Amino acid sequence: MAGSVAFAIEAFKRIHPVEFERRFLSQGTRHDGRAPGQFRALSVAKGTISTAHGSSTVRLGNTTVVCGIKAEVCEPDVKTPDEGYLVTNVDLSPMCSARFRAGPPGESAQVASEHLARLFAGGVVDLRELCIESGQAAWVLSADIVCLRHDGNIIDAAVVALMAALEDLAVPAAAVESGVVSADRTKGRRLTLRRRLFPATFTLVDDTCVVADADDAEEQLATAAVLVVVDARGRLANVWKRGAGA
Amino acid sequence: MATNIIDRRRINGPQRSVEPLYAQSGAAAADPFARGRADERALDQVRPIFIKTGPLAAQPAEHEALSSASAASGTAFYEQGKIRISCAVYGPRQGRRSNARAGSFDCDFRYAPFACSWKRRSHVRGADEKEISLILEHAVAPAIRLEAYPKACIDAFVTVIESDGKAATIAAAINCISAALADAGIEMYDSVAACSMGLAGARWVADCAQPEEDAALCSMLIAYMPGADEITYILQHGKTTPEQTDQAVQTCTDMCARVYAVICRYLQSSLE
C-alpha cells in the first residue's frame, strides 16, 4: 500500500510538477516539509583538498559544492603593480545535474561566475597582500568552484564555499631572485579578509509564495529571485534581483 | 608554464601564470620506499576505500527524498586514500544513432582545475583527459549488457576532485563508474574492479601515491571482472621483463578481487 502511494506521488511529481508544488504552497509549507522561510542545513568543511592551497566543501541540503584555490605566480598588471589577482569560476557540469551539457560553460555557469567574481572583487581580499615584488611578481589565486550535486541555490553554496576556501587558504612564502620566484609551501600565511560575506537567496515561486533557499524543483517554477549578501557587520554587500515580480 | 587561453565564457586571469619553484623538502627527494611506505601500508595493500552512492547529504533527509527530473540515473562518490572522484551516470537514454543494434557507452573524464598536485589544469579539455576517457570506456563497456539497450546510450561523467597517483586515479575512476552504474540499475555482467601497481626496484607495490609513482620504474593498471574471471583492460607504462609483467598481472588481479569485494559489500549494505 505504501509502495503504491509512493509511486503515485512520484508519478504526480513528474507529470504535473507545477500542481505538485502548488499543493504544498497553498498550505503554507513546502514539498520537503520546510517552512517558507526555512533554510536547509548547511555544513562547511575546510581544507578538504590537499592538492589545492585552500579548499572547502559545502553541503546545503543536497547541493554539494567544492571550492579549490590554486596559487600561481604572474606579472602584475602595469596599472596596478602592487596587486595580485583573484579569478573565480563556477563550474556546472552534467555530473551535477541533467540540466547542464558537457562542453564549454553554459549560461547559468557564466552568470554565476560573473556574479561571484564581481561580488568578491569588491573588497573581500586585499589584492595588495598578493604582491611578491612590486611590478615583477604577484600571486594569482584561481578559485574554481565545482558543483558535485545540484539541488538548487547554487549561488549561496558557491559564496559560502569561496568564503571558506579563502579563510583556509595559506599563501606560500615567496621570494624573487634574479627573475625566478621560489616559494615554500611549509611557510604559508593566511590572508586577512576584509569582510566576511553571508548570502541568502529568496525565490518567488509560481508568482505566489516567497520561499527561502529554493531547491531544484522550486527553482524550476521560480518567476523571480533575489540574492541578498550581508557582511559580518550587517552592512549590505550585494542585492541582486532577477526576474519580474513585485 | 601555461599560457592561459582567453576563454570568453569564463573569468580569465592574467595571460601567463606559472608555478613558482617549490623548495624540495629533504624527505620528498629521498626514495619514498626507503623505510616502508609513507603511510605505513604493506606493499600489497590498497588504500582505504569509501564509496557513497546517491545524494551526498550529510544526514539522511527526514522525508523520503523524491528524485527530481534533473537528477542523474546513478551517482557515486568514491574516495581511495586522498583520491576523490565523483561520477554521474545518465541512461539508458536516447542514443545518437537510431539504427544501432546495441547500446553505446560514453565516458567523459575531467580533472577539476585544482585536482592535481602539479600545476593547475586549464578548463580546456587536455589530451590526457581525452585519452583517459577512452581508457575508461574500454575498461567498463565489456561489463555492461549493451545488447539489452538497443538504440540507447549510457553516459558517464567523471570528475576528479583530488588526484594522487595517475594510474591509481584511473583505477579509482573505473571503480567509481562501476558503483554509479550499479546505482543506476544498468544491467551488467559483473562489476569492474581496477587496481594499479608500480614497480619499485624488483618488487611490485600496490596502489602507488604520487611520490611513489614518480619514483617507480613502471606502472601497471588492470581492470578485472572477478565474477566472470575476465580482465577487461591492461595498461602498462615503463620497462619490465615478461616474467615481471606476468607476476604483476597475477598480483594485480588478486587485489582487484579484494577491491571488488569492498564495492560489493558497500552496494549490498546500501540496499538495506
Contacts between the chains, C-beta under 8 A, distances in Angstrom:
chain1	res1	chain2	res2	distance
A	6	B	64	7.0
A	9	B	66	6.9
A	10	B	66	5.9
A	10	B	67	7.5
A	13	B	66	5.8
A	14	B	69	6.1
A	17	B	69	7.3
A	31	B	66	7.7
A	32	B	61	7.0
A	32	B	63	5.6
A	32	B	65	7.6
A	33	B	62	6.7
A	33	B	63	5.1
A	41	B	58	7.0
A	41	B	59	7.1
A	43	B	58	4.9
A	49	B	84	7.5
A	49	B	114	6.1
A	49	B	115	7.6
A	49	B	161	6.6
A	49	B	162	4.9
A	50	B	82	5.8
A	50	B	117	8.0
A	50	B	162	6.7
A	51	B	114	6.3
A	51	B	115	6.1
A	51	B	116	6.1
A	51	B	117	4.5
A	51	B	162	5.5
A	51	B	163	7.0
A	51	B	164	7.7
A	52	B	114	3.9
A	52	B	162	8.0
A	55	B	114	6.9
A	59	B	56	6.6
A	59	B	57	6.7
A	59	B	58	5.4
A	61	B	57	6.6
A	62	B	55	4.7
A	62	B	56	7.1
A	62	B	57	5.3
A	62	B	61	8.0
A	62	B	65	7.1
A	64	B	56	4.6
A	66	B	112	7.3
A	66	B	161	5.6
A	68	B	112	6.4
A	68	B	113	7.0
A	68	B	114	2.9
A	68	B	115	7.6
A	68	B	161	7.7
A	69	B	114	7.0
A	70	B	113	6.7
A	70	B	114	4.9
A	70	B	120	4.2
A	72	B	2	8.0
A	72	B	17	4.1
A	72	B	18	6.2
A	72	B	19	5.8
A	72	B	20	7.7
A	72	B	119	7.4
A	72	B	120	6.1
A	73	B	17	6.4
A	73	B	18	5.7
A	73	B	19	7.1
A	73	B	20	4.8
A	74	B	13	7.2
A	74	B	14	4.3
A	74	B	16	6.2
A	74	B	17	3.9
A	74	B	18	7.3
A	75	B	14	7.0
A	75	B	16	7.5
A	76	B	14	8.0
A	77	B	14	7.3
A	85	B	13	5.2
A	85	B	14	5.9
A	87	B	11	5.5
A	87	B	12	6.9
A	87	B	13	3.9
A	88	B	11	6.1
A	89	B	10	5.3
A	89	B	11	5.5
A	89	B	113	7.8
A	89	B	123	7.2
A	91	B	112	7.5
A	91	B	123	7.5
A	93	B	110	7.5
A	93	B	157	6.4
A	93	B	159	6.4
A	94	B	88	6.7
A	94	B	90	7.1
A	94	B	108	7.4
A	94	B	155	7.4
A	94	B	157	4.7
A	95	B	72	7.6
A	95	B	75	8.0
A	95	B	86	6.1
A	95	B	87	7.1
A	95	B	88	4.4
A	95	B	157	4.2
A	95	B	158	7.5
A	95	B	159	5.2
A	96	B	88	7.3
A	97	B	70	4.8
A	97	B	71	7.3
A	97	B	72	7.6
A	98	B	69	7.7
A	98	B	70	4.6
A	98	B	71	7.1
A	98	B	72	6.4
A	98	B	90	6.4
A	99	B	70	5.0
A	102	B	108	5.5
A	102	B	157	7.0
A	104	B	7	7.6
A	104	B	9	5.2
A	105	B	9	4.9
A	105	B	10	6.2
A	109	B	9	7.9
A	110	B	9	5.5
A	110	B	10	7.5
A	113	B	10	6.3
A	113	B	11	5.2
A	114	B	11	6.9
A	117	B	11	4.7
A	140	B	13	4.9
A	140	B	14	5.8
A	140	B	17	4.9
A	142	B	13	6.2
A	142	B	17	8.0
A	142	B	113	6.5
A	142	B	114	7.7
A	142	B	120	5.7
A	144	B	112	6.4
A	144	B	113	4.3
A	144	B	114	5.8
A	146	B	112	4.9
A	146	B	159	6.5
A	146	B	161	6.7
A	148	B	56	6.5
A	148	B	77	7.2
A	148	B	86	5.0
A	148	B	159	7.6
A	148	B	161	7.6
A	149	B	55	6.3
A	149	B	56	5.5
A	149	B	75	7.1
A	150	B	70	7.5
A	151	B	55	7.7
A	151	B	68	7.3
A	172	B	20	7.3
A	172	B	22	7.5
A	174	B	20	5.8
A	180	B	21	6.3
A	181	B	20	4.2
A	181	B	21	6.9
A	182	B	20	5.9
A	182	B	21	4.3
A	182	B	22	7.5
A	182	B	23	6.5
A	183	B	20	3.9
A	183	B	21	7.0
A	183	B	22	5.8
A	183	B	23	7.3
A	184	B	22	7.2
A	184	B	23	4.7
A	185	B	22	5.9
A	185	B	23	7.8
A	186	B	23	7.8
A	186	B	25	7.1
A	216	B	68	5.1
A	216	B	70	6.0
A	217	B	68	5.3
